[in-house]
């Protein structure tokens, strides 16, 4: 708990949480939301292709997804840390927040084997059953992570 108190008392944390500036919490939260939209949107585009949407398009056409997802993950990591440290004592002790983080990690973890599959099979139009299962897992875990994050506003007093 002492570490959480220390994190929350850092000048940057105080600024994000208490500043009336539009560049503080409103901008950080907006960037976090936009990063999540791009991250999940790009992931789902590839997931849907793996599930059979636009089968005539080769997997190599979806290589752009991985750079987009990487950039979005970085944006969300930075903004997520800023949002966390601004309320570290609240989020650091909230089980629903821990569930959200576990779901985000699980979602991101599906990207590694999907990336490997796409890069190994760039001209393939038919997709293996395992790749389809990964796509389903990706869609379900991203949806659950988004839902868990949104429900935090209703389940954790803040």
C-alpha positions, 0 to 999 in steps of 0.5 A: 500500500505504501508504494501505491500511496507513493505513486499517487503522490508523484507530481505527474500523478497529482497533475493528471488527477487534479489539474483543471487543464484539458491536457491532463486527465481529459487528454490522457483518457481520450488518447487511451480510448482512441488507442483502444479503438485502434488496437481492438479494431485492427485486431478484429479486422484480422480476426474476422479475416481468419474467421472467413470474412474476405477469404479472397484476400491473402493474409499478407494483406494484413501485415499492417495490423501488427505495426498498428497494434504495436503502436496502439499497445504502446499508446495504451500502455503509457496512457494506462500507466498515467491513469493508474498512477493518478488513482493508484490506491483505488485501482491497485486494490480493486479486484475488477481492475485486476480482472481487466488487466488479466483480460488485456494481457490475455488478449494481447497474448493471442496476437503473438501466435496469430502474428506467427501464423500470418507471417508463416502463411502469407499467401494462404487463403484457407485458414487452419482450425487453430488460427480460427480458435485464436481469432475467436479467443482474441475477439472474446477476450478483447470484448471482455477486457473492454467490458471490464474496463467500462464496468469499472466506472460502475463497480469501483467508487472513484 
